[in-house]
Amino acid sequence: MSPKTWLAALSCSLPLWAAGGAWAAAPAAMTGDAARGEAVYSRCLACHALAYDRTGPRHCGLFGRQAGTVPGFAYSDAMRNSKIIWDEKTLDAFLQNPLKAVPGTSMGYAGISDAQERADLIAYLKKENASADCKGK
């Protein structure tokens, strides 16, 4: 196999994201609905809020932020060391199975198995992150 062919084959087989030994393939392109995502987010409210920390860290400013870096929040070592930058793909992989995506995370939630619900939740979080409620938070 020529180096060019080998590199092409390798690039097709590499996962798009890895954290803590957990590999996730690219999610199928799915359009999320922010209104439906708000209903999904209601399940997150036991531990999270958009603009302030609770048992879990705030979600304002989530996109583009490195995991484990909200000032003053006590993250697990696993999350602080994960090197994840939150975007649609990394969030989708994490939300599907947090304990697999970041072994040792203190987020003891089984995850959201339904891909459409994850897409809806991500659409909601993106919308809220652009809202006045999240600006400057």
A tleap script that builds the chain and sets N, CA, C and O, in Angstrom:
source leaprc.protein.ff14SB
mol = sequence {
  NMET SER PRO LYS THR TRP LEU ALA ALA LEU
  SER CYS SER LEU PRO LEU TRP ALA ALA GLY
  GLY ALA TRP ALA ALA ALA PRO ALA ALA MET
  THR GLY ASP ALA ALA ARG GLY GLU ALA VAL
  TYR SER ARG CYS LEU ALA CYS HIE ALA LEU
  ALA TYR ASP ARG THR GLY PRO ARG HIE CYS
  GLY LEU PHE GLY ARG GLN ALA GLY THR VAL
  PRO GLY PHE ALA TYR SER ASP ALA MET ARG
  ASN SER LYS ILE ILE TRP ASP GLU LYS THR
  LEU ASP ALA PHE LEU GLN ASN PRO LEU LYS
  ALA VAL PRO GLY THR SER MET GLY TYR ALA
  GLY ILE SER ASP ALA GLN GLU ARG ALA ASP
  LEU ILE ALA TYR LEU LYS LYS GLU ASN ALA
  SER ALA ASP CYS LYS GLY CLYS
}
set mol.1.N position { 0.850 -1.171 0.000 }
set mol.1.CA position { 0.000 0.000 0.000 }
set mol.1.C position { 0.898 1.237 0.000 }
set mol.1.O position { 1.830 1.342 0.798 }
set mol.2.N position { 0.610 2.150 -0.885 }
set mol.2.CA position { 1.422 3.370 -0.950 }
set mol.2.C position { 1.135 4.245 0.261 }
set mol.2.O position { 0.072 4.134 0.873 }
set mol.3.N position { 2.083 5.118 0.610 }
set mol.3.CA position { 1.847 6.014 1.751 }
set mol.3.C position { 0.583 6.855 1.572 }
set mol.3.O position { -0.140 7.097 2.538 }
set mol.4.N position { 0.317 7.295 0.358 }
set mol.4.CA position { -0.871 8.122 0.112 }
set mol.4.C position { -2.144 7.316 0.357 }
set mol.4.O position { -3.081 7.812 0.982 }
set mol.5.N position { -2.183 6.075 -0.133 }
set mol.5.CA position { -3.349 5.212 0.073 }
set mol.5.C position { -3.505 4.886 1.547 }
set mol.5.O position { -4.617 4.885 2.074 }
set mol.6.N position { -2.384 4.608 2.216 }
set mol.6.CA position { -2.420 4.280 3.633 }
set mol.6.C position { -2.968 5.454 4.450 }
set mol.6.O position { -3.798 5.261 5.339 }
set mol.7.N position { -2.506 6.663 4.147 }
set mol.7.CA position { -2.985 7.838 4.866 }
set mol.7.C position { -4.473 8.065 4.618 }
set mol.7.O position { -5.208 8.428 5.536 }
set mol.8.N position { -4.914 7.855 3.392 }
set mol.8.CA position { -6.339 8.014 3.086 }
set mol.8.C position { -7.167 7.006 3.865 }
set mol.8.O position { -8.212 7.357 4.413 }
set mol.9.N position { -6.719 5.768 3.923 }
set mol.9.CA position { -7.442 4.736 4.670 }
set mol.9.C position { -7.441 5.054 6.163 }
set mol.9.O position { -8.457 4.892 6.839 }
set mol.10.N position { -6.299 5.506 6.669 }
set mol.10.CA position { -6.197 5.842 8.075 }
set mol.10.C position { -7.123 7.002 8.428 }
set mol.10.O position { -7.803 6.959 9.453 }
set mol.11.N position { -7.154 8.025 7.601 }
set mol.11.CA position { -7.976 9.194 7.911 }
set mol.11.C position { -9.456 8.844 7.904 }
set mol.11.O position { -10.242 9.474 8.611 }
set mol.12.N position { -9.847 7.851 7.116 }
set mol.12.CA position { -11.248 7.438 7.100 }
set mol.12.C position { -11.609 6.619 8.326 }
set mol.12.O position { -12.780 6.534 8.695 }
set mol.13.N position { -10.622 6.024 8.953 }
set mol.13.CA position { -10.925 5.156 10.079 }
set mol.13.C position { -10.725 5.825 11.427 }
set mol.13.O position { -11.121 5.271 12.453 }
set mol.14.N position { -10.118 7.003 11.448 }
set mol.14.CA position { -9.878 7.681 12.721 }
set mol.14.C position { -11.178 8.249 13.278 }
set mol.14.O position { -11.966 8.825 12.528 }
set mol.15.N position { -11.415 8.101 14.563 }
set mol.15.CA position { -12.584 8.732 15.173 }
set mol.15.C position { -12.376 10.236 15.224 }
set mol.15.O position { -11.248 10.726 15.173 }
set mol.16.N position { -13.478 10.956 15.326 }
set mol.16.CA position { -13.397 12.413 15.347 }
set mol.16.C position { -13.070 12.972 16.722 }
set mol.16.O position { -12.631 14.116 16.842 }
set mol.17.N position { -13.282 12.164 17.767 }
set mol.17.CA position { -13.102 12.705 19.109 }
set mol.17.C position { -12.748 11.583 20.055 }
set mol.17.O position { -13.297 10.485 19.972 }
set mol.18.N position { -11.843 11.862 20.939 }
set mol.18.CA position { -11.504 10.874 21.960 }
set mol.18.C position { -11.290 11.594 23.277 }
set mol.18.O position { -10.762 12.705 23.313 }
set mol.19.N position { -11.703 10.954 24.351 }
set mol.19.CA position { -11.469 11.518 25.688 }
set mol.19.C position { -11.377 10.366 26.667 }
set mol.19.O position { -12.267 9.517 26.724 }
set mol.20.N position { -10.323 10.338 27.421 }
set mol.20.CA position { -10.201 9.330 28.451 }
set mol.20.C position { -10.303 7.909 27.926 }
set mol.20.O position { -10.748 7.019 28.652 }
set mol.21.N position { -9.908 7.677 26.702 }
set mol.21.CA position { -9.960 6.338 26.143 }
set mol.21.C position { -11.294 5.993 25.505 }
set mol.21.O position { -11.430 4.904 24.947 }
set mol.22.N position { -12.266 6.857 25.561 }
set mol.22.CA position { -13.564 6.578 24.941 }
set mol.22.C position { -13.587 7.199 23.552 }
set mol.22.O position { -13.298 8.386 23.398 }
set mol.23.N position { -13.925 6.418 22.553 }
set mol.23.CA position { -13.932 6.883 21.175 }
set mol.23.C position { -15.359 7.002 20.689 }
set mol.23.O position { -16.203 6.165 21.011 }
set mol.24.N position { -15.630 8.027 19.923 }
set mol.24.CA position { -16.971 8.213 19.392 }
set mol.24.C position { -16.870 8.508 17.906 }
set mol.24.O position { -16.063 9.335 17.483 }
set mol.25.N position { -17.679 7.839 17.127 }
set mol.25.CA position { -17.733 8.104 15.693 }
set mol.25.C position { -18.535 9.373 15.460 }
set mol.25.O position { -19.242 9.848 16.348 }
set mol.26.N position { -18.417 9.909 14.272 }
set mol.26.CA position { -19.146 11.121 13.932 }
set mol.26.C position { -20.644 10.859 14.007 }
set mol.26.O position { -21.130 9.878 13.445 }
set mol.27.N position { -21.388 11.737 14.705 }
set mol.27.CA position { -22.831 11.558 14.740 }
set mol.27.C position { -23.427 11.891 13.379 }
set mol.27.O position { -22.903 12.724 12.638 }
set mol.28.N position { -24.516 11.233 13.072 }
set mol.28.CA position { -25.212 11.549 11.827 }
set mol.28.C position { -25.700 12.990 11.919 }
set mol.28.O position { -26.122 13.441 12.984 }
set mol.29.N position { -25.643 13.701 10.815 }
set mol.29.CA position { -26.111 15.079 10.804 }
set mol.29.C position { -27.600 15.080 11.126 }
set mol.29.O position { -28.401 14.466 10.422 }
set mol.30.N position { -27.951 15.765 12.182 }
set mol.30.CA position { -29.336 15.783 12.622 }
set mol.30.C position { -29.665 17.204 13.033 }
set mol.30.O position { -28.880 17.859 13.719 }
set mol.31.N position { -30.808 17.672 12.622 }
set mol.31.CA position { -31.230 19.010 12.985 }
set mol.31.C position { -31.973 18.954 14.308 }
set mol.31.O position { -32.917 18.183 14.478 }
set mol.32.N position { -31.534 19.778 15.232 }
set mol.32.CA position { -32.184 19.836 16.531 }
set mol.32.C position { -33.232 20.930 16.566 }
set mol.32.O position { -33.150 21.912 15.828 }
set mol.33.N position { -34.210 20.750 17.424 }
set mol.33.CA position { -35.279 21.715 17.623 }
set mol.33.C position { -35.144 22.275 19.040 }
set mol.33.O position { -35.300 21.543 20.018 }
set mol.34.N position { -34.855 23.564 19.145 }
set mol.34.CA position { -34.600 24.182 20.447 }
set mol.34.C position { -35.820 24.116 21.363 }
set mol.34.O position { -35.664 23.977 22.576 }
set mol.35.N position { -37.019 24.212 20.817 }
set mol.35.CA position { -38.218 24.144 21.652 }
set mol.35.C position { -38.346 22.764 22.289 }
set mol.35.O position { -38.656 22.648 23.474 }
set mol.36.N position { -38.108 21.724 21.502 }
set mol.36.CA position { -38.132 20.368 22.073 }
set mol.36.C position { -36.962 20.196 23.040 }
set mol.36.O position { -37.084 19.514 24.058 }
set mol.37.N position { -35.833 20.817 22.718 }
set mol.37.CA position { -34.656 20.735 23.569 }
set mol.37.C position { -34.866 21.348 24.940 }
set mol.37.O position { -34.276 20.896 25.921 }
set mol.38.N position { -35.704 22.374 25.015 }
set mol.38.CA position { -36.008 22.970 26.313 }
set mol.38.C position { -36.687 21.946 27.225 }
set mol.38.O position { -36.423 21.902 28.426 }
set mol.39.N position { -37.559 21.130 26.646 }
set mol.39.CA position { -38.215 20.078 27.434 }
set mol.39.C position { -37.195 19.043 27.888 }
set mol.39.O position { -37.278 18.550 29.013 }
set mol.40.N position { -36.237 18.706 27.033 }
set mol.40.CA position { -35.186 17.769 27.416 }
set mol.40.C position { -34.344 18.386 28.529 }
set mol.40.O position { -33.965 17.693 29.474 }
set mol.41.N position { -34.050 19.673 28.427 }
set mol.41.CA position { -33.221 20.356 29.426 }
set mol.41.C position { -33.876 20.341 30.807 }
set mol.41.O position { -33.180 20.416 31.820 }
set mol.42.N position { -35.190 20.246 30.859 }
set mol.42.CA position { -35.863 20.207 32.161 }
set mol.42.C position { -35.358 19.029 33.006 }
set mol.42.O position { -35.402 19.087 34.235 }
set mol.43.N position { -34.884 17.973 32.358 }
set mol.43.CA position { -34.312 16.830 33.091 }
set mol.43.C position { -32.936 17.171 33.664 }
set mol.43.O position { -32.482 16.520 34.605 }
set mol.44.N position { -32.276 18.171 33.114 }
set mol.44.CA position { -30.940 18.575 33.566 }
set mol.44.C position { -31.006 19.519 34.768 }
set mol.44.O position { -30.026 19.690 35.493 }
set mol.45.N position { -32.178 20.127 34.966 }
set mol.45.CA position { -32.315 21.167 35.981 }
set mol.45.C position { -32.136 20.678 37.410 }
set mol.45.O position { -31.951 21.492 38.315 }
set mol.46.N position { -32.187 19.382 37.634 }
set mol.46.CA position { -31.939 18.869 38.983 }
set mol.46.C position { -30.509 19.176 39.421 }
set mol.46.O position { -30.237 19.320 40.613 }
set mol.47.N position { -29.604 19.277 38.459 }
set mol.47.CA position { -28.183 19.496 38.784 }
set mol.47.C position { -27.567 20.725 38.121 }
set mol.47.O position { -26.551 21.230 38.599 }
set mol.48.N position { -28.155 21.213 37.037 }
set mol.48.CA position { -27.556 22.300 36.261 }
set mol.48.C position { -28.510 23.482 36.133 }
set mol.48.O position { -29.721 23.345 36.304 }
set mol.49.N position { -27.943 24.638 35.831 }
set mol.49.CA position { -28.678 25.837 35.448 }
set mol.49.C position { -27.881 26.501 34.337 }
set mol.49.O position { -26.698 26.214 34.151 }
set mol.50.N position { -28.528 27.377 33.611 }
set mol.50.CA position { -27.809 28.057 32.538 }
set mol.50.C position { -26.779 29.040 33.078 }
set mol.50.O position { -25.619 29.014 32.668 }
set mol.51.N position { -27.197 29.907 33.997 }
set mol.51.CA position { -26.368 31.050 34.369 }
set mol.51.C position { -25.621 30.919 35.692 }
set mol.51.O position { -24.852 31.812 36.047 }
set mol.52.N position { -25.828 29.832 36.427 }
set mol.52.CA position { -25.117 29.691 37.696 }
set mol.52.C position { -24.838 28.216 37.980 }
set mol.52.O position { -25.501 27.325 37.448 }
set mol.53.N position { -23.849 27.986 38.822 }
set mol.53.CA position { -23.462 26.623 39.184 }
set mol.53.C position { -24.428 26.056 40.213 }
set mol.53.O position { -24.915 26.764 41.094 }
set mol.54.N position { -24.685 24.789 40.079 }
set mol.54.CA position { -25.449 24.031 41.077 }
set mol.54.C position { -24.576 22.830 41.420 }
set mol.54.O position { -23.366 22.982 41.587 }
set mol.55.N position { -25.155 21.654 41.528 }
set mol.55.CA position { -24.359 20.448 41.709 }
set mol.55.C position { -23.444 20.260 40.504 }
set mol.55.O position { -22.315 19.789 40.637 }
set mol.56.N position { -23.944 20.634 39.326 }
set mol.56.CA position { -23.162 20.635 38.086 }
set mol.56.C position { -22.862 22.067 37.680 }
set mol.56.O position { -23.500 22.998 38.172 }
set mol.57.N position { -21.894 22.256 36.784 }
set mol.57.CA position { -21.518 23.616 36.369 }
set mol.57.C position { -22.572 24.262 35.472 }
set mol.57.O position { -23.398 23.585 34.860 }
set mol.58.N position { -22.515 25.592 35.415 }
set mol.58.CA position { -23.426 26.370 34.555 }
set mol.58.C position { -23.202 26.026 33.086 }
set mol.58.O position { -22.130 25.563 32.696 }
set mol.59.N position { -24.230 26.260 32.287 }
set mol.59.CA position { -24.138 25.972 30.858 }
set mol.59.C position { -23.935 27.215 30.002 }
set mol.59.O position { -23.595 27.082 28.827 }
set mol.60.N position { -24.127 28.410 30.536 }
set mol.60.CA position { -23.796 29.615 29.768 }
set mol.60.C position { -22.307 29.578 29.460 }
set mol.60.O position { -21.493 29.281 30.335 }
set mol.61.N position { -21.956 29.877 28.232 }
set mol.61.CA position { -20.555 29.868 27.824 }
set mol.61.C position { -20.014 28.495 27.511 }
set mol.61.O position { -18.804 28.324 27.367 }
set mol.62.N position { -20.892 27.512 27.405 }
set mol.62.CA position { -20.472 26.131 27.200 }
set mol.62.C position { -19.715 25.913 25.889 }
set mol.62.O position { -18.657 25.283 25.887 }
set mol.63.N position { -20.238 26.422 24.787 }
set mol.63.CA position { -19.651 26.137 23.478 }
set mol.63.C position { -18.319 26.861 23.297 }
set mol.63.O position { -18.233 28.083 23.421 }
set mol.64.N position { -17.304 26.089 23.007 }
set mol.64.CA position { -15.957 26.613 22.847 }
set mol.64.C position { -15.137 26.584 24.134 }
set mol.64.O position { -13.937 26.856 24.115 }
set mol.65.N position { -15.781 26.256 25.239 }
set mol.65.CA position { -15.088 26.200 26.531 }
set mol.65.C position { -14.418 24.835 26.695 }
set mol.65.O position { -14.963 23.815 26.274 }
set mol.66.N position { -13.256 24.824 27.298 }
set mol.66.CA position { -12.605 23.561 27.633 }
set mol.66.C position { -13.308 22.980 28.850 }
set mol.66.O position { -13.603 23.696 29.807 }
set mol.67.N position { -13.574 21.685 28.808 }
set mol.67.CA position { -14.229 21.007 29.919 }
set mol.67.C position { -13.400 21.167 31.189 }
set mol.67.O position { -12.170 21.146 31.158 }
set mol.68.N position { -14.101 21.327 32.297 }
set mol.68.CA position { -13.435 21.401 33.587 }
set mol.68.C position { -12.815 22.734 33.913 }
set mol.68.O position { -11.902 22.799 34.737 }
set mol.69.N position { -13.289 23.826 33.280 }
set mol.69.CA position { -12.615 25.110 33.469 }
set mol.69.C position { -13.502 26.238 33.997 }
set mol.69.O position { -13.056 27.385 34.028 }
set mol.70.N position { -14.742 25.957 34.415 }
set mol.70.CA position { -15.553 27.034 34.995 }
set mol.70.C position { -14.896 27.426 36.313 }
set mol.70.O position { -14.750 26.583 37.198 }
set mol.71.N position { -14.496 28.689 36.462 }
set mol.71.CA position { -13.819 29.119 37.685 }
set mol.71.C position { -14.665 28.840 38.924 }
set mol.71.O position { -15.858 29.139 38.960 }
set mol.72.N position { -14.024 28.263 39.935 }
set mol.72.CA position { -14.680 28.021 41.203 }
set mol.72.C position { -15.488 26.733 41.284 }
set mol.72.O position { -15.947 26.363 42.365 }
set mol.73.N position { -15.672 26.035 40.148 }
set mol.73.CA position { -16.445 24.801 40.207 }
set mol.73.C position { -15.503 23.628 40.482 }
set mol.73.O position { -14.428 23.535 39.888 }
set mol.74.N position { -15.909 22.741 41.377 }
set mol.74.CA position { -15.079 21.595 41.780 }
set mol.74.C position { -15.328 20.395 40.861 }
set mol.74.O position { -16.192 19.561 41.133 }
set mol.75.N position { -14.569 20.323 39.786 }
set mol.75.CA position { -14.680 19.231 38.824 }
set mol.75.C position { -13.910 17.996 39.293 }
set mol.75.O position { -13.009 18.088 40.126 }
set mol.76.N position { -14.276 16.860 38.750 }
set mol.76.CA position { -13.486 15.645 38.955 }
set mol.76.C position { -12.157 15.805 38.215 }
set mol.76.O position { -12.057 16.576 37.261 }
set mol.77.N position { -11.150 15.076 38.662 }
set mol.77.CA position { -9.870 15.077 37.947 }
set mol.77.C position { -10.067 14.621 36.511 }
set mol.77.O position { -9.437 15.148 35.595 }
set mol.78.N position { -10.943 13.638 36.316 }
set mol.78.CA position { -11.185 13.108 34.969 }
set mol.78.C position { -11.682 14.203 34.030 }
set mol.78.O position { -11.225 14.292 32.890 }
set mol.79.N position { -12.605 15.029 34.489 }
set mol.79.CA position { -13.144 16.089 33.633 }
set mol.79.C position { -12.095 17.172 33.407 }
set mol.79.O position { -11.926 17.648 32.285 }
set mol.80.N position { -11.393 17.562 34.462 }
set mol.80.CA position { -10.354 18.603 34.306 }
set mol.80.C position { -9.268 18.157 33.341 }
set mol.80.O position { -8.711 18.981 32.615 }
set mol.81.N position { -8.960 16.872 33.322 }
set mol.81.CA position { -7.880 16.353 32.481 }
set mol.81.C position { -8.348 15.850 31.120 }
set mol.81.O position { -7.537 15.344 30.344 }
set mol.82.N position { -9.628 15.976 30.817 }
set mol.82.CA position { -10.182 15.390 29.586 }
set mol.82.C position { -9.742 16.103 28.307 }
set mol.82.O position { -9.726 15.490 27.240 }
set mol.83.N position { -9.393 17.364 28.395 }
set mol.83.CA position { -8.978 18.170 27.240 }
set mol.83.C position { -10.087 18.343 26.191 }
set mol.83.O position { -9.815 18.704 25.046 }
set mol.84.N position { -11.323 18.084 26.587 }
set mol.84.CA position { -12.461 18.265 25.687 }
set mol.84.C position { -12.720 19.752 25.506 }
set mol.84.O position { -12.691 20.520 26.468 }
set mol.85.N position { -12.972 20.148 24.271 }
set mol.85.CA position { -13.487 21.482 23.970 }
set mol.85.C position { -14.938 21.249 23.550 }
set mol.85.O position { -15.203 20.506 22.605 }
set mol.86.N position { -15.863 21.877 24.246 }
set mol.86.CA position { -17.278 21.610 23.990 }
set mol.86.C position { -17.743 22.227 22.679 }
set mol.86.O position { -17.655 23.437 22.471 }
set mol.87.N position { -18.231 21.376 21.815 }
set mol.87.CA position { -18.907 21.774 20.587 }
set mol.87.C position { -20.013 20.756 20.347 }
set mol.87.O position { -20.252 19.902 21.202 }
set mol.88.N position { -20.685 20.823 19.221 }
set mol.88.CA position { -21.803 19.923 18.963 }
set mol.88.C position { -21.378 18.452 19.020 }
set mol.88.O position { -22.090 17.624 19.588 }
set mol.89.N position { -20.244 18.129 18.447 }
set mol.89.CA position { -19.804 16.732 18.376 }
set mol.89.C position { -19.357 16.200 19.735 }
set mol.89.O position { -19.735 15.095 20.124 }
set mol.90.N position { -18.563 16.974 20.451 }
set mol.90.CA position { -18.092 16.486 21.742 }
set mol.90.C position { -19.244 16.412 22.744 }
set mol.90.O position { -19.306 15.491 23.559 }
set mol.91.N position { -20.148 17.377 22.680 }
set mol.91.CA position { -21.302 17.365 23.579 }
set mol.91.C position { -22.215 16.188 23.257 }
set mol.91.O position { -22.726 15.540 24.170 }
set mol.92.N position { -22.428 15.904 21.985 }
set mol.92.CA position { -23.260 14.766 21.588 }
set mol.92.C position { -22.671 13.459 22.132 }
set mol.92.O position { -23.394 12.631 22.688 }
set mol.93.N position { -21.374 13.283 21.972 }
set mol.93.CA position { -20.727 12.060 22.456 }
set mol.93.C position { -20.812 11.964 23.978 }
set mol.93.O position { -21.065 10.886 24.517 }
set mol.94.N position { -20.605 13.075 24.668 }
set mol.94.CA position { -20.668 13.075 26.125 }
set mol.94.C position { -22.083 12.797 26.615 }
set mol.94.O position { -22.282 11.981 27.515 }
set mol.95.N position { -23.062 13.470 26.026 }
set mol.95.CA position { -24.443 13.299 26.464 }
set mol.95.C position { -24.970 11.893 26.213 }
set mol.95.O position { -25.860 11.426 26.924 }
set mol.96.N position { -24.431 11.224 25.216 }
set mol.96.CA position { -24.878 9.868 24.930 }
set mol.96.C position { -24.528 8.932 26.089 }
set mol.96.O position { -25.332 8.079 26.464 }
set mol.97.N position { -23.332 9.092 26.654 }
set mol.97.CA position { -22.916 8.235 27.767 }
set mol.97.C position { -21.761 8.922 28.496 }
set mol.97.O position { -20.596 8.653 28.205 }
set mol.98.N position { -22.078 9.806 29.441 }
set mol.98.CA position { -21.024 10.563 30.124 }
set mol.98.C position { -19.963 9.688 30.787 }
set mol.98.O position { -18.776 10.009 30.735 }
set mol.99.N position { -20.376 8.600 31.400 }
set mol.99.CA position { -19.430 7.752 32.126 }
set mol.99.C position { -18.481 7.009 31.190 }
set mol.99.O position { -17.362 6.676 31.581 }
set mol.100.N position { -18.908 6.751 29.984 }
set mol.100.CA position { -18.034 6.123 28.987 }
set mol.100.C position { -17.139 7.173 28.331 }
set mol.100.O position { -15.958 6.923 28.085 }
set mol.101.N position { -17.702 8.342 28.050 }
set mol.101.CA position { -16.949 9.393 27.380 }
set mol.101.C position { -15.824 9.935 28.246 }
set mol.101.O position { -14.733 10.223 27.753 }
set mol.102.N position { -16.093 10.071 29.537 }
set mol.102.CA position { -15.091 10.570 30.484 }
set mol.102.C position { -15.114 9.661 31.716 }
set mol.102.O position { -15.736 9.992 32.726 }
set mol.103.N position { -14.436 8.519 31.626 }
set mol.103.CA position { -14.406 7.624 32.793 }
set mol.103.C position { -13.868 8.363 34.019 }
set mol.103.O position { -12.812 8.994 33.971 }
set mol.104.N position { -14.611 8.271 35.106 }
set mol.104.CA position { -14.215 8.962 36.329 }
set mol.104.C position { -14.920 10.292 36.527 }
set mol.104.O position { -14.714 10.950 37.547 }
set mol.105.N position { -15.755 10.704 35.564 }
set mol.105.CA position { -16.500 11.945 35.750 }
set mol.105.C position { -17.418 11.801 36.949 }
set mol.105.O position { -17.875 10.700 37.258 }
set mol.106.N position { -17.689 12.902 37.619 }
set mol.106.CA position { -18.610 12.856 38.745 }
set mol.106.C position { -20.057 13.034 38.287 }
set mol.106.O position { -20.975 13.012 39.107 }
set mol.107.N position { -20.264 13.209 36.976 }
set mol.107.CA position { -21.628 13.302 36.452 }
set mol.107.C position { -22.179 11.885 36.351 }
set mol.107.O position { -21.951 11.186 35.363 }
set mol.108.N position { -22.891 11.480 37.361 }
set mol.108.CA position { -23.420 10.127 37.435 }
set mol.108.C position { -24.751 9.990 36.736 }
set mol.108.O position { -25.731 9.563 37.346 }
set mol.109.N position { -24.801 10.342 35.484 }
set mol.109.CA position { -26.026 10.296 34.682 }
set mol.109.C position { -25.801 9.298 33.560 }
set mol.109.O position { -24.752 9.317 32.915 }
set mol.110.N position { -26.762 8.435 33.322 }
set mol.110.CA position { -26.606 7.375 32.316 }
set mol.110.C position { -26.513 7.918 30.902 }
set mol.110.O position { -25.948 7.254 30.034 }
set mol.111.N position { -27.042 9.089 30.646 }
set mol.111.CA position { -26.968 9.678 29.317 }
set mol.111.C position { -28.303 9.684 28.610 }
set mol.111.O position { -29.315 9.221 29.135 }
set mol.112.N position { -28.278 10.220 27.405 }
set mol.112.CA position { -29.471 10.334 26.569 }
set mol.112.C position { -29.236 9.453 25.353 }
set mol.112.O position { -28.445 9.799 24.476 }
set mol.113.N position { -29.912 8.329 25.298 }
set mol.113.CA position { -29.669 7.372 24.213 }
set mol.113.C position { -30.267 7.819 22.885 }
set mol.113.O position { -29.768 7.429 21.829 }
set mol.114.N position { -31.313 8.619 22.914 }
set mol.114.CA position { -32.002 9.037 21.693 }
set mol.114.C position { -31.240 10.183 21.012 }
set mol.114.O position { -31.089 11.265 21.579 }
set mol.115.N position { -30.769 9.928 19.802 }
set mol.115.CA position { -29.965 10.917 19.066 }
set mol.115.C position { -30.746 12.198 18.796 }
set mol.115.O position { -30.171 13.286 18.840 }
set mol.116.N position { -32.047 12.094 18.518 }
set mol.116.CA position { -32.844 13.293 18.261 }
set mol.116.C position { -32.975 14.143 19.519 }
set mol.116.O position { -32.899 15.370 19.448 }
set mol.117.N position { -33.172 13.504 20.667 }
set mol.117.CA position { -33.234 14.263 21.915 }
set mol.117.C position { -31.920 14.986 22.187 }
set mol.117.O position { -31.920 16.127 22.649 }
set mol.118.N position { -30.794 14.323 21.899 }
set mol.118.CA position { -29.496 14.986 22.082 }
set mol.118.C position { -29.373 16.173 21.146 }
set mol.118.O position { -28.914 17.239 21.555 }
set mol.119.N position { -29.778 16.002 19.897 }
set mol.119.CA position { -29.710 17.104 18.921 }
set mol.119.C position { -30.601 18.261 19.368 }
set mol.119.O position { -30.222 19.426 19.245 }
set mol.120.N position { -31.781 17.940 19.883 }
set mol.120.CA position { -32.697 18.979 20.359 }
set mol.120.C position { -32.091 19.719 21.555 }
set mol.120.O position { -32.148 20.947 21.619 }
set mol.121.N position { -31.516 18.982 22.494 }
set mol.121.CA position { -30.899 19.591 23.668 }
set mol.121.C position { -29.737 20.492 23.265 }
set mol.121.O position { -29.594 21.594 23.795 }
set mol.122.N position { -28.918 20.037 22.342 }
set mol.122.CA position { -27.780 20.837 21.877 }
set mol.122.C position { -28.279 22.107 21.190 }
set mol.122.O position { -27.697 23.175 21.375 }
set mol.123.N position { -29.358 22.003 20.393 }
set mol.123.CA position { -29.935 23.188 19.737 }
set mol.123.C position { -30.427 24.184 20.792 }
set mol.123.O position { -30.242 25.392 20.645 }
set mol.124.N position { -31.046 23.676 21.844 }
set mol.124.CA position { -31.516 24.548 22.925 }
set mol.124.C position { -30.342 25.239 23.622 }
set mol.124.O position { -30.371 26.449 23.846 }
set mol.125.N position { -29.328 24.474 23.956 }
set mol.125.CA position { -28.164 25.058 24.642 }
set mol.125.C position { -27.478 26.102 23.771 }
set mol.125.O position { -27.042 27.135 24.280 }
set mol.126.N position { -27.375 25.855 22.468 }
set mol.126.CA position { -26.775 26.845 21.559 }
set mol.126.C position { -27.609 28.121 21.529 }
set mol.126.O position { -27.073 29.228 21.583 }
set mol.127.N position { -28.927 27.950 21.443 }
set mol.127.CA position { -29.824 29.111 21.417 }
set mol.127.C position { -29.682 29.914 22.699 }
set mol.127.O position { -29.550 31.137 22.657 }
set mol.128.N position { -29.708 29.238 23.828 }
set mol.128.CA position { -29.613 29.937 25.112 }
set mol.128.C position { -28.244 30.581 25.307 }
set mol.128.O position { -28.149 31.652 25.905 }
set mol.129.N position { -27.193 29.951 24.817 }
set mol.129.CA position { -25.857 30.531 24.947 }
set mol.129.C position { -25.729 31.839 24.181 }
set mol.129.O position { -24.882 32.671 24.505 }
set mol.130.N position { -26.571 32.025 23.163 }
set mol.130.CA position { -26.552 33.263 22.387 }
set mol.130.C position { -27.547 34.299 22.949 }
set mol.130.O position { -27.624 35.422 22.451 }
set mol.131.N position { -28.298 33.917 23.976 }
set mol.131.CA position { -29.337 34.799 24.522 }
set mol.131.C position { -28.739 35.858 25.460 }
set mol.131.O position { -27.597 35.757 25.907 }
set mol.132.N position { -29.558 36.869 25.733 }
set mol.132.CA position { -29.140 37.924 26.660 }
set mol.132.C position { -28.883 37.361 28.051 }
set mol.132.O position { -28.040 37.887 28.778 }
set mol.133.N position { -29.593 36.301 28.438 }
set mol.133.CA position { -29.409 35.708 29.766 }
set mol.133.C position { -27.989 35.166 29.953 }
set mol.133.O position { -27.478 35.131 31.073 }
set mol.134.N position { -27.361 34.749 28.866 }
set mol.134.CA position { -26.026 34.167 28.954 }
set mol.134.C position { -24.905 35.141 28.598 }
set mol.134.O position { -23.742 34.849 28.876 }
set mol.135.N position { -25.206 36.248 28.013 }
set mol.135.CA position { -24.161 37.198 27.642 }
set mol.135.C position { -23.470 37.713 28.891 }
set mol.135.O position { -24.113 38.215 29.813 }
set mol.136.N position { -22.179 37.586 28.907 }
set mol.136.CA position { -21.388 38.065 30.037 }
set mol.136.C position { -21.342 37.113 31.213 }
set mol.136.O position { -20.800 37.458 32.263 }
set mol.137.N position { -21.893 35.934 31.062 }
set mol.137.CA position { -21.891 34.961 32.176 }
set mol.137.C position { -20.790 33.954 31.986 }
set mol.137.O position { -20.624 33.057 32.812 }
savepdb mol mol.pdb
quit
